[in-house]
């Protein structure tokens, strides 16, 4: 029985389509508009549709799944080596067909609407947070040029700046005062937007039992738990905790040959945002563990490693450990239980 495979190169206005009935051969190639593409897919019998996991791919994946097709999203970095000679939409579809034949390339699951809503909220929050940090640093730098220093801590910036603006003898030029006031107002507005997004994340987290389970783990709070649910999706696709940690780029990079095995620093593959959240959570666990009179087994191990390797390496190693705990808690649907050291 022949199985039809359809490779699609997604763009904003037009979509390149390559149909393959026999592996390694393209029987039909078309360039269709968005409306014509949906009509083409509706007229096709159930087939395997290949797309790169890029912008709007999850939307098209849901639309095609509703038509009865099997959708496979392939990572763009894994399909690029199969594009020979010049890079065009036509060669991209042929590269998708060739990459699909490689069993070592793991497909990306199609995100649901609720998952994409969570990811969109996280993207908005991280964008506004980066803008807020840039504005705070700008205000600090400008005030330093006039001899006004602000203590360490973001919460000091607005209060100190408003005090300087209210004081006519602070030494700030009159030409600079309206600009600084506008920057402070922008920072305050950004903080309000961030709080609104976090309230929305909390409302969505209350409807997701997995988030409550993940928040029982040390170093995993609202932001990290909702980000894991949004970006990872189904944890059952990972056979072990090491596979999950490797997916996040927290396992050592290996360069081995023959009888010699060399393990280096972490690979830093996978989602940068999730890895950053877990490492920041591990840092918080390390700092809080120093104040506990009797740390549990996990914190005692992290503190001992800190004395041997230093704070940064201990934080990354603890993030690796937390990723494996996340997998176990999430997969078996149980709360994290502390064990005595």
N, C-alpha and C positions, 0 to 999 in steps of 0.2 A: 504494500500500500504506500503510495506516494504522499508525503507530507509537504505542504506549501509553507515556505518561509518568506516573510516580507520584511525587508530592511527599509527603515525610514530615516532620512536625515531631516531633522526638524529645523525650521526657520520661522521668522515672524509672518511672512506673507506666502511663501511657497514651500512645498515639501517634496523632496526627491524620494522616489519609491523604486525599489528594486525587488522583483519577485523571482524566487528561486524554487523550482520544483525538484531538481536534483542537486545534491550537495556539490558545491564548487562551480556551478553554472548558473548564470542569470538568464532567465527566459524572457523577462519583460522589464523595461525601465521607463518610468514616467516622471514628469514634473508637474505637480498638481497644486492648485490653490487650496486654501483651507476647506472651503465648501466642497470642492471636487474631491478632495481627499476623503472626507467623511462619506460621500456617496460611493466612492470606490471601495472603502472598507465595509460599508453596509452590504454591497453586492457580492463581496467575497465570502466563500464558505469559511468556517472556523479554521484559522491558521495561526502560526507563530509569528508574532510581530516583534521586530527588534528595533530598539531605539537607544540612543546614547542617553545616559542619565544626566541631562543638562536642563537648562531652563525650559519650563512648560512640559517636560517629558512626563512628569507624574500626572498632569492634567490629561494629556493625550492617552496615557496608559489607562486611566480610569474610564475614559470615553470608549476606548477599544475593548476593554474588558466587558463593558456593558453590552457590546455587540457580539460577545461570545468568543472573542479571540484570546489566545494566550499571549500575554505581553511579557517580554524579557528586556529589562533595562541593563545595559552593559556600561561599566565605568569608562569614561572617555580616555583616561590615561592608558587603559588596557587595550583599547581598540586602535589607538594611534599607530602602533608599530605595524599593523596590517594594512595601512594605507600606503600604497606604492606610488612612486613618482610624484606627480603634482597633486596637491590637496584640492579637490573639488567636491561638490555635493555628490557627484556620480561615484567618485572613488571612495568617498566616505561610506556610502551604502555597501559597496563591495567589501570594504574593510569590516563592516559590521557582520556580514555574512561569514567571513573567514574567522573573525574572532569568536563567533558563536560556536564554531566547531571545536574550540579549545576548552576542554573540561576544567582546566585550572582557573579560568576566569569566572569568578562568582558574580552572579547578577545582583542588581540592587532592587530591593523590594519596592513595589509601587506604594506610595504613601496615600493614606486615606485623607478625606477632607479635614477631619479633626486633627490629624497629625500635621498637615500643612498649616492649619490655623495656629497651632502651637509653635511651629518653626517660624512662621511670619512674626509672631509676637516676640520671639527671642531675637530675630534679626533687627526688628525695630528697636528693642531695648538696647542691644549692643551698639547699634548705630548712634542712638542718642547718648549712650554712656561715653562713647569715644568723643563725640562732639563736646559734651560737658567737660571731659578731661582736658581737651584742647583749649577751651575757653578759660578754664581755671588756670592752666599754665600760662596763657597769654596775659591774664590779669596779674598773676604773680610777677612775671617778667617785666611788665610795664611799670608796676609799682616799685620794683627793685631799682629801676633806673633813677627814681626820685628819692631813694634812701628809705623807702618803706618796705620792710620785710614782714612776711606773714609766717606764723609758725607752721610746722608740718601738720597736715591734716586738711582734707577738703572742706570740712565744716567750718574752718577758720576763715576761709577766703571771703565769703559774702559778708559775714559780720564785720570783719576788719575793714573791708573796702567801703561798706556803707558808713562806718564811723569816720573814715578818712574823708569821704565825700561830704559828710555833714559838718566837718570841722573846717572853717574857712582859713585857719592857720596851719593846715596840714602840709602846705608846701606844694600841693598839686596844682598844675597850671589850669586856668579856667577853660582853655580850649580842650583839655583832655577829660574834664569832668562829665560832659554829656555822653561821650563814648564809653567811659567806664560804667556809667549808670546803665546804659543800654546793654553792655556785656553782662552786668549783674542780673538784669531783668531776664536776659536770654537764659542764663544759667538756672535761674529760679523756674522759668517755664520748662526747661528741659527736665529738671528734677521732678516737676509735677507730672510730666508725660511718663517718666520712668515709673513713678508710683502708680499711675493709672494702669500701665501694662502689668506691673507686678500684681495689682489687684485682680486683673483679668486672668493672669496665670493661676492665682490662688483659687478663683472661682472654677476654672477648668480642672485644677488639681483635685478639688473636692469631689468631682464627678469621676475620678480615675482611681480605682483601688490600688493600682500598681505604684502610684506616686506616694501614697501613705506608707507602703512597704519599704520603698527605697529611702524614704526620709528617716527611717529608723536606723540607718547606717551612719556612723560618725563621719562627718565631713560632707554629707549629702543633704542639702537643704532643698528649698522650693525650686530655685533656679536650676540646680543640677538635676534633680529628679524629673522635672518637666522636660528639660532638654534631652535627657536620655530616652524618655518615652516618645518624644517627638522625632528625634533624629535616628534612633535605632529601630523603633517599631517593634518587631517580633524578635524577642531574645531567644526563642526556641531554635532559631537557625544556627546558633553557635553551639557546637558539641561540647565545649568545655570553657572554663573560665579563662584559660590561657588563650584560646582562640578569640575570646571577646577582648581581652587586654591587647592582643596583637592587632585586632581590628582598630583599636584606638591609638595604636602606635606607641604603646607603653612597654613593649617587650624589647630585649636587646637586639641590635642589628648583628647578624652573624656573617662571618667570612671564614668558612671552614674548607679544608681540603685534605683528603686522605685521613690520616690519623690525628691531624691537628685541628682542634676546634677553637675558634676565636670568637668571643662575644664582646661586643663593644657597647656604645651608648644606645639609648632607646632609638628606635627607627624613625619616630615622628611621622609615621604614616597614619592615614585615617583622618578623622574630623579634628581639626585644630581646636575648635570651640569646646568640644566635649573634653578633650585632653586638658585644656587650660582650666576648665571648671574643676576637674578631678584633682589636678595638682594644687590649685588654690585651696580646695577643701582639705587636702592632705596637710598643707602648711598650717591651716587653722587647727587641725587636730593636734599637730606637733606643739604648737604654742600653748594650746589649752592643756595638753597632757602634762606640761611642766608644773602646772598649778594643782594638779590632782594629788592628794596624799598617797593614794593607792591606785595607780593606773592598772587597767585591765591588761589582758594578754596582748591585744593588738597594740595598744599605746606603749606598753613596756617594750615590746619588740622594736617599735619605731624609735623610741628614745635611746635604746641601746645602739641601734644602727646609726643614729645621729652622732653619738659619741665616737663611733668608729670612722664614719665616712663624711660627716659634716651635714649641715642642715639641708642644703639643696638636694644632694643625692638621696638623703633619707626621705625627703618630701616626694621625690619621683618614685622611689621604691614603694612608699606607702600608697601613692596613687595607683600603682600597679596592683597592690594588694586590695585596695578598695574596688578596683574594677572587677577583680575576681569575686569579691564579696557581693557586688551588685549583681553579677551573673547568677550566683547561687540563690540569693534572696528573691530575685525576679523570676528565675526559672522554676523554683520550687514553691513560690508564693508563700513565704514565711517571713516573719520579722527577724531582724538581726538580734542575736543574743550575745551579750558580753560574757567572756570567760575570764576567770581569775588568773592572774599572772602566775 
